[in-house]
Amino acid sequence: MAKSKLVYSCTACGAQAPKWVGQCPDCDAWNTLTEMVNMTVSETSKRFSGFAGVAGTNTVQLLDEVESDEVEREATGVAEFDRVLGGGLVPGSVVLIGGDPGIGKSTLLLQTMAVIAIRHSALYITGEESPKQVSLRARRLGLETTDLKILAETQVEKILNVAQQEKPQVMVIDSIQTVFTDLIQSAPGAVGQVRESAAQLVRYAKQTGTALFLVGHVTKEGTLAGPRVLEHMVDTVLYFEGDSGSRYRLIRAIKNRFGAVNELGVFAMTDKGLKEVTNPSAIFLSRHVEAVPGSIIMVTLEGRRPLLVEVQALVDESHLGNPRRVTTGLEHNRLAMLLAVLHRHGGVATYDQDVFANVVGGVRVTETGVDLAVVLALVSSLRNRVLPQDMVVFGEIGLAGEIRPVPNGVERLQEAQKHGFKRALIPRGNAPRKDIKGLEIIAVSRLQEALEAI
């Protein structure tokens, strides 16, 4: 049998070279070749015997003949976490959780595992902290961890051996950047190590039906560290949002094979860990004592949840040759487009004004339904005229000045009515067929109509 030998693989394109060179000969990227072991087919079969392919047998079947029993989800005991996961944990699913250091990834998983361990076998693998440190955190949070098992290990092969003996139903790897496999001769955290270690763990989860949580580090740009293929390998990708110095934490589902994407879970960080926020709209509304210019309430949609947020704008005279356009929680290019539409179809010019737009509470609004709220807040600040405090707004603005409807208009209106709002300025296409008790509907189809209505 031929011996395994070292090769150098490009982390950008995957090309292999027999020796290290500074520039990849295929994609011309610099300093991307990393060392790895090139095994023969027989060696690979030997190393992975017992870990057969995830897909199963190689027989061809008709899709209608494939059994597709409804998968029973397992609740984690944390309702907001279940919401982001799509209703609970699916057996054999792999969830990747990323976020800034200190934002609460390990805290949330430790709280969740402590609840799950009461009903099911759970194993917590720590690669960054010692068992004593994890125990101290659990005591500080006041968690009941009598049935929760913990292991401090970073080698994938040893982790899988322990998992085969313990047979946990839920397992946590904290974090994927600290584990390594002896198949690759590179340091933990390297691109090849992260990819190969995750592949073995995902393969084990699929074959045994173990629900697996992977904690991932993020780069300074805010994206998950390691190869992009890592996000393709897992079933669900969750991101922690918000400032680590803020009290509130937001968890957003970026990818979910078993539920809706862009779902949002809201938590509050306390001395006893992360606590669920059951009514998140209340924390994002300032509720000023008196009405102020440049402030309006909009109803956005996060996954399946309508959410009331406050949009603020400040328009001030600019003394610069190039006026500033600053956004927080909004898309910068979208603001530039809205200012152009406001000038062309609303007759309001801001070419000599500094424009600042902000979504209160650290929420990031990516949908186009925020357009109308931003424009009205800008005009309110520019004219120094207050908008009604009991009014909510949503709607998309097109380049021709039309007000386009947005999805789930009725659900948004019901959320506004539940929080005591009396008026709603919405697109004509979202006007409900039946009146909503206590809510006056103002439906508009053009930007000029919306400006005249306020």
C-alpha positions as CSV (number, residue, x, y, z in Angstrom):
1,M,0.0,0.0,0.0
2,A,1.4,3.4,-1.0
3,K,2.3,5.7,1.9
4,S,0.4,9.0,2.4
5,K,2.4,12.0,1.5
6,L,2.2,15.8,2.1
7,V,0.6,18.0,-0.5
8,Y,-0.2,21.7,-0.4
9,S,-3.8,22.8,-1.1
10,C,-5.0,26.3,-2.0
11,T,-7.5,27.6,0.4
12,A,-9.0,29.8,-2.3
13,C,-9.6,27.4,-5.2
14,G,-8.7,23.9,-3.8
15,A,-5.9,23.3,-6.3
16,Q,-3.0,21.1,-5.0
17,A,0.7,21.4,-5.5
18,P,3.5,19.0,-4.5
19,K,5.5,21.7,-2.8
20,W,4.9,25.1,-1.2
21,V,5.0,28.2,-3.4
22,G,4.1,31.7,-2.6
23,Q,1.5,32.0,-5.4
24,C,-1.2,29.5,-6.4
25,P,-0.5,28.3,-9.9
26,D,-4.2,28.0,-10.7
27,C,-5.9,31.1,-9.2
28,D,-2.8,33.3,-8.7
29,A,-3.7,34.0,-5.1
30,W,-0.8,34.7,-2.8
31,N,0.0,32.8,0.4
32,T,-3.0,30.5,0.2
33,L,-1.2,27.1,0.0
34,T,-1.5,25.1,3.2
35,E,-0.1,21.7,4.1
36,M,-2.3,18.6,4.2
37,V,-2.0,14.9,4.0
38,N,-2.8,13.3,0.6
39,M,-4.1,9.7,1.4
40,T,-4.6,6.9,-1.0
41,V,-8.1,5.5,-1.5
42,S,-7.4,2.4,0.6
43,E,-6.1,4.5,3.5
44,T,-9.2,6.8,3.3
45,S,-11.5,3.8,3.4
46,K,-9.6,2.4,6.4
47,R,-9.7,5.7,8.3
48,F,-13.4,6.2,7.6
49,S,-14.7,2.7,8.0
50,G,-17.7,3.0,10.2
51,F,-18.4,6.5,8.8
52,A,-20.2,5.7,5.6
53,G,-21.5,8.3,3.2
54,V,-24.3,10.4,4.6
55,A,-26.5,9.8,1.5
56,G,-27.0,6.1,2.3
57,T,-27.4,3.4,-0.3
58,N,-26.7,4.0,-4.0
59,T,-30.0,2.6,-5.3
60,V,-32.2,4.7,-7.6
61,Q,-35.7,5.4,-6.2
62,L,-38.7,7.3,-7.3
63,L,-39.1,10.4,-5.1
64,D,-42.7,9.5,-4.3
65,E,-41.6,6.1,-2.9
66,V,-39.2,7.7,-0.4
67,E,-40.5,7.7,3.1
68,S,-40.9,11.2,4.4
69,D,-42.3,10.9,7.8
70,E,-42.8,14.2,9.7
71,V,-39.8,14.9,11.8
72,E,-40.6,15.5,15.4
73,R,-38.8,18.5,16.7
74,E,-37.4,18.7,20.2
75,A,-37.9,21.9,22.2
76,T,-34.8,23.4,23.7
77,G,-36.7,24.9,26.6
78,V,-35.8,28.5,25.4
79,A,-38.8,29.8,23.3
80,E,-36.9,32.5,21.5
81,F,-34.1,30.0,20.5
82,D,-36.8,27.6,19.3
83,R,-38.2,30.3,17.1
84,V,-34.9,31.0,15.4
85,L,-34.3,27.2,14.9
86,G,-37.7,26.9,13.2
87,G,-39.7,25.4,16.0
88,G,-37.0,23.3,17.8
89,L,-34.1,20.9,17.3
90,V,-34.3,18.3,14.5
91,P,-32.5,15.0,15.1
92,G,-29.3,14.8,13.1
93,S,-29.2,18.6,12.4
94,V,-26.0,20.7,12.6
95,V,-26.3,24.3,13.8
96,L,-23.5,26.8,13.4
97,I,-23.6,29.7,15.8
98,G,-21.3,32.7,15.2
99,G,-20.8,36.1,16.9
100,D,-18.4,38.6,18.3
101,P,-16.3,37.5,21.4
102,G,-18.2,37.9,24.6
103,I,-21.6,38.4,23.0
104,G,-23.1,35.3,24.7
105,K,-22.6,32.2,22.4
106,S,-21.3,29.9,25.1
107,T,-23.7,31.3,27.7
108,L,-26.7,30.6,25.6
109,L,-25.6,27.1,24.7
110,L,-24.7,26.3,28.3
111,Q,-28.2,27.4,29.4
112,T,-29.8,25.4,26.6
113,M,-27.8,22.2,27.3
114,A,-28.6,22.4,31.0
115,V,-32.3,22.3,30.2
116,I,-32.0,19.6,27.5
117,A,-29.9,17.4,29.8
118,I,-32.9,17.0,32.2
119,R,-34.8,15.1,29.5
120,H,-32.1,13.7,27.1
121,S,-28.4,12.8,27.1
122,A,-26.3,15.8,26.4
123,L,-22.5,16.2,26.0
124,Y,-20.7,19.6,26.1
125,I,-17.3,19.5,24.4
126,T,-15.1,22.5,25.4
127,G,-12.0,23.3,23.5
128,E,-11.3,26.8,24.8
129,E,-12.1,26.5,28.5
130,S,-11.4,24.0,31.2
131,P,-14.2,22.0,32.8
132,K,-13.6,24.0,36.0
133,Q,-14.2,27.3,34.1
134,V,-17.4,26.0,32.6
135,S,-18.6,24.8,36.0
136,L,-17.9,28.2,37.5
137,R,-20.0,29.9,34.8
138,A,-22.8,27.4,35.3
139,R,-22.9,28.1,39.1
140,R,-22.8,31.9,38.5
141,L,-25.8,31.6,36.2
142,G,-27.6,29.4,38.7
143,L,-28.0,26.4,36.3
144,E,-28.9,22.9,37.3
145,T,-26.2,20.8,35.6
146,T,-26.5,17.5,37.5
147,D,-27.2,15.5,34.3
148,L,-25.0,17.5,31.8
149,K,-21.8,15.8,30.8
150,I,-18.7,17.8,29.8
151,L,-15.4,16.9,28.0
152,A,-12.3,19.0,27.4
153,E,-10.9,17.7,24.2
154,T,-9.8,19.2,20.8
155,Q,-8.9,16.1,18.7
156,V,-11.8,15.1,16.5
157,E,-11.0,11.4,16.5
158,K,-11.0,11.3,20.3
159,I,-14.2,13.3,20.4
160,L,-16.0,10.9,18.1
161,N,-14.7,7.9,20.1
162,V,-16.2,9.4,23.3
163,A,-19.4,10.2,21.5
164,Q,-19.8,6.7,20.2
165,Q,-19.5,5.4,23.8
166,E,-21.7,8.0,25.4
167,K,-24.3,8.2,22.5
168,P,-25.5,11.8,23.3
169,Q,-28.7,13.0,21.6
170,V,-27.4,16.6,21.7
171,M,-23.7,17.7,21.5
172,V,-21.9,21.0,21.5
173,I,-18.5,21.7,20.1
174,D,-17.1,25.0,21.5
175,S,-15.5,26.0,19.2
176,I,-14.9,24.5,15.8
177,Q,-11.7,26.6,15.4
178,T,-10.1,24.9,18.3
179,V,-10.5,21.3,17.2
180,F,-8.2,19.5,14.8
181,T,-7.7,16.1,13.0
182,D,-4.5,14.2,12.6
183,L,-5.3,13.8,9.0
184,I,-3.9,17.3,8.3
185,Q,-0.5,18.5,9.5
186,S,-1.5,22.1,10.2
187,A,-2.4,24.1,13.2
188,P,-5.9,24.2,14.7
189,G,-8.0,27.0,13.1
190,A,-6.3,26.6,9.7
191,V,-8.7,26.5,6.7
192,G,-8.0,22.8,6.0
193,Q,-8.3,21.8,9.7
194,V,-11.7,23.6,10.1
195,R,-13.1,22.1,6.9
196,E,-11.9,18.5,7.6
197,S,-12.9,18.6,11.3
198,A,-16.3,19.9,10.5
199,A,-16.8,17.3,7.8
200,Q,-16.2,14.4,10.2
201,L,-18.5,15.9,12.9
202,V,-21.3,16.5,10.4
203,R,-20.9,13.0,9.0
204,Y,-21.2,11.6,12.6
205,A,-24.3,13.7,13.3
206,K,-26.1,12.6,10.2
207,Q,-25.4,8.9,10.7
208,T,-26.3,8.8,14.4
209,G,-29.2,11.3,14.5
210,T,-27.3,13.5,17.0
211,A,-28.2,17.1,17.1
212,L,-25.0,19.1,16.9
213,F,-24.1,22.7,17.8
214,L,-20.9,24.2,16.5
215,V,-19.6,27.5,17.8
216,G,-17.7,29.5,15.2
217,H,-15.4,32.5,15.6
218,V,-15.9,35.6,13.4
219,T,-13.4,37.8,11.6
220,K,-13.1,41.6,12.1
221,E,-15.4,42.1,9.2
222,G,-18.1,40.1,11.1
223,T,-18.2,37.0,8.9
224,L,-17.6,33.5,10.2
225,A,-13.9,32.6,10.2
226,G,-12.7,29.6,8.1
227,P,-13.7,28.4,4.7
228,R,-17.0,29.4,3.2
229,V,-17.8,25.8,2.6
230,L,-18.3,25.5,6.4
231,E,-21.7,27.3,6.1
232,H,-22.7,25.0,3.2
233,M,-22.0,21.9,5.2
234,V,-24.3,22.7,8.1
235,D,-28.1,22.8,8.2
236,T,-28.6,26.1,10.1
237,V,-26.4,29.2,10.5
238,L,-27.2,31.6,13.3
239,Y,-25.6,35.0,13.9
240,F,-25.5,37.0,17.1
241,E,-26.2,40.7,16.4
242,G,-25.8,43.8,18.5
243,D,-23.1,45.4,20.5
244,S,-21.5,43.3,23.2
245,G,-21.7,46.3,25.5
246,S,-25.5,46.6,25.0
247,R,-28.0,44.8,27.2
248,Y,-29.9,43.2,24.3
249,R,-28.8,40.4,22.0
250,L,-30.4,39.5,18.7
251,I,-30.0,36.1,17.0
252,R,-30.8,35.9,13.3
253,A,-31.1,32.8,11.2
254,I,-29.1,33.3,8.0
255,K,-29.7,29.8,6.7
256,N,-32.1,27.1,7.9
257,R,-32.9,23.9,6.0
258,F,-35.7,23.1,8.5
259,G,-37.3,26.5,9.0
260,A,-37.7,30.1,7.8
261,V,-34.6,32.2,7.2
262,N,-34.2,35.7,8.7
263,E,-36.1,34.7,11.9
264,L,-35.1,36.8,14.8
265,G,-34.8,35.9,18.5
266,V,-34.4,38.7,21.1
267,F,-32.6,38.2,24.4
268,A,-31.6,40.4,27.3
269,M,-28.2,39.9,29.0
270,T,-28.5,39.8,32.8
271,D,-26.3,38.6,35.6
272,K,-28.1,35.2,35.3
273,G,-27.5,34.8,31.6
274,L,-29.6,35.5,28.6
275,K,-33.3,36.0,29.3
276,E,-36.0,35.9,26.6
277,V,-37.7,39.1,25.5
278,T,-41.3,38.1,24.8
279,N,-42.4,41.5,23.5
280,P,-39.5,42.9,21.5
281,S,-41.4,45.7,20.0
282,A,-41.6,47.4,23.4
283,I,-37.8,47.7,23.7
284,F,-37.4,49.2,20.3
285,L,-39.9,52.0,20.8
286,S,-38.6,55.2,22.5
287,R,-42.1,56.5,23.4
288,H,-41.0,60.1,23.6
289,V,-42.7,62.2,26.2
290,E,-43.6,64.7,23.5
291,A,-43.5,64.4,19.7
292,V,-40.2,65.2,18.1
293,P,-39.3,65.9,14.4
294,G,-37.6,63.2,12.4
295,S,-39.1,60.2,14.3
296,I,-41.6,57.7,12.9
297,I,-42.7,54.1,13.8
298,M,-42.6,51.4,11.2
299,V,-43.6,47.8,11.2
300,T,-40.9,45.5,9.8
301,L,-41.1,41.8,9.3
302,E,-38.4,39.6,10.8
303,G,-39.0,36.1,9.5
304,R,-42.7,35.5,10.5
305,R,-42.7,38.0,13.3
306,P,-44.0,41.6,12.8
307,L,-41.8,44.0,14.8
308,L,-42.3,47.7,15.6
309,V,-39.2,49.8,15.4
310,E,-38.5,53.5,15.5
311,V,-36.8,55.1,12.5
312,Q,-35.1,58.4,13.2
313,A,-33.6,61.0,10.7
314,L,-31.6,64.1,11.1
315,V,-31.3,66.6,8.2
316,D,-29.0,69.5,8.9
317,E,-27.3,72.2,6.8
318,S,-23.9,71.0,5.4
319,H,-20.8,73.2,5.3
320,L,-18.9,70.6,3.3
321,G,-18.5,70.4,-0.5
322,N,-19.8,66.8,-0.3
323,P,-22.6,66.5,2.2
324,R,-22.5,63.4,4.4
325,R,-24.9,60.5,4.1
326,V,-24.7,58.2,7.2
327,T,-26.9,55.2,8.1
328,T,-27.1,52.9,11.0
329,G,-29.2,49.8,10.6
330,L,-30.1,50.7,7.1
331,E,-28.5,50.2,3.7
332,H,-26.4,53.2,2.7
333,N,-27.1,52.9,-1.1
334,R,-30.8,52.7,-0.4
335,L,-30.8,56.0,1.4
336,A,-29.1,57.7,-1.6
337,M,-31.8,56.3,-3.9
338,L,-34.6,57.5,-1.7
339,L,-33.1,61.0,-1.6
340,A,-33.1,61.1,-5.4
341,V,-36.7,59.9,-5.6
342,L,-37.7,62.4,-2.9
343,H,-36.2,65.2,-5.0
344,R,-37.6,64.1,-8.3
345,H,-41.1,63.1,-7.3
346,G,-41.6,64.9,-4.0
347,G,-40.0,68.3,-4.8
348,V,-37.8,68.1,-1.7
349,A,-34.1,68.8,-2.3
350,T,-31.3,67.7,0.2
351,Y,-28.2,68.2,-2.0
352,D,-26.9,70.9,0.5
353,Q,-27.9,69.0,3.6
354,D,-26.1,66.4,5.8
355,V,-28.5,63.4,6.2
356,F,-28.3,60.9,9.1
357,A,-30.7,57.9,9.3
358,N,-30.9,55.4,12.2
359,V,-33.0,52.5,13.4
360,V,-33.3,52.6,17.2
361,G,-32.2,49.7,19.3
362,G,-29.4,48.3,17.1
363,V,-31.9,46.5,14.8
364,R,-30.7,46.0,11.2
365,V,-33.6,46.4,8.7
366,T,-32.9,44.9,5.3
367,E,-36.3,44.9,3.7
368,T,-37.6,47.6,1.4
369,G,-40.7,48.1,3.5
370,V,-38.8,50.7,5.5
371,D,-38.6,53.1,2.5
372,L,-41.7,55.1,3.2
373,A,-40.8,55.5,6.9
374,V,-37.3,56.8,6.1
375,V,-38.6,59.4,3.6
376,L,-41.3,60.7,6.0
377,A,-38.7,60.9,8.8
378,L,-36.4,62.9,6.5
379,V,-39.1,65.4,5.5
380,S,-40.2,65.7,9.1
381,S,-36.6,66.6,10.2
382,L,-36.0,68.9,7.3
383,R,-39.2,70.9,7.8
384,N,-39.0,70.6,11.6
385,R,-42.6,69.3,11.7
386,V,-43.5,66.5,14.0
387,L,-45.4,63.4,12.9
388,P,-48.3,61.9,14.8
389,Q,-47.2,59.6,17.6
390,D,-50.1,57.3,17.1
391,M,-49.3,56.5,13.5
392,V,-47.3,53.7,12.0
393,V,-45.9,53.5,8.4
394,F,-44.6,50.9,6.0
395,G,-44.2,50.6,2.3
396,E,-41.7,50.3,-0.6
397,I,-40.9,53.3,-2.8
398,G,-40.1,52.7,-6.5
399,L,-38.0,54.9,-8.7
400,A,-41.1,56.3,-10.4
401,G,-42.4,57.5,-7.1
402,E,-45.0,54.8,-6.6
403,I,-45.7,53.2,-3.3
404,R,-45.5,49.4,-3.6
405,P,-47.1,46.9,-1.3
406,V,-45.1,44.7,1.0
407,P,-45.6,41.1,2.2
408,N,-47.9,40.3,5.2
409,G,-49.6,43.7,5.4
410,V,-52.5,42.5,7.6
411,E,-50.2,40.9,10.2
412,R,-48.2,44.2,10.4
413,L,-51.4,46.2,10.9
414,Q,-52.6,43.8,13.6
415,E,-49.3,44.2,15.5
416,A,-49.6,48.0,15.4
417,Q,-53.2,47.8,16.6
418,K,-52.1,45.5,19.5
419,H,-49.7,48.2,20.7
420,G,-52.3,50.9,20.7
421,F,-51.6,52.8,17.4
422,K,-54.6,54.6,15.9
423,R,-53.5,55.4,12.4
424,A,-51.5,53.6,9.7
425,L,-50.1,55.1,6.4
426,I,-49.7,52.1,4.1
427,P,-49.5,51.2,0.4
428,R,-52.9,51.0,-1.4
429,G,-52.1,47.4,-2.3
430,N,-51.9,46.5,1.4
431,A,-55.3,48.0,2.4
432,P,-57.2,45.3,4.3
433,R,-60.6,44.1,3.0
434,K,-62.1,44.2,6.4
435,D,-61.7,47.2,8.8
436,I,-59.4,46.7,11.8
437,K,-61.1,47.9,15.0
438,G,-59.5,51.0,16.4
439,L,-57.1,51.6,13.5
440,E,-57.6,54.2,10.8
441,I,-56.1,53.1,7.5
442,I,-54.6,55.8,5.1
443,A,-53.8,54.1,1.8
444,V,-51.6,55.9,-0.7
445,S,-50.3,54.9,-4.1
446,R,-47.8,57.7,-4.9
447,L,-45.1,59.5,-2.9
448,Q,-46.8,62.9,-3.4
449,E,-50.0,61.5,-1.8
450,A,-48.1,60.3,1.2
451,L,-46.5,63.7,1.7
452,E,-49.9,65.4,1.4
453,A,-51.5,63.0,3.9
454,I,-49.1,64.0,6.7
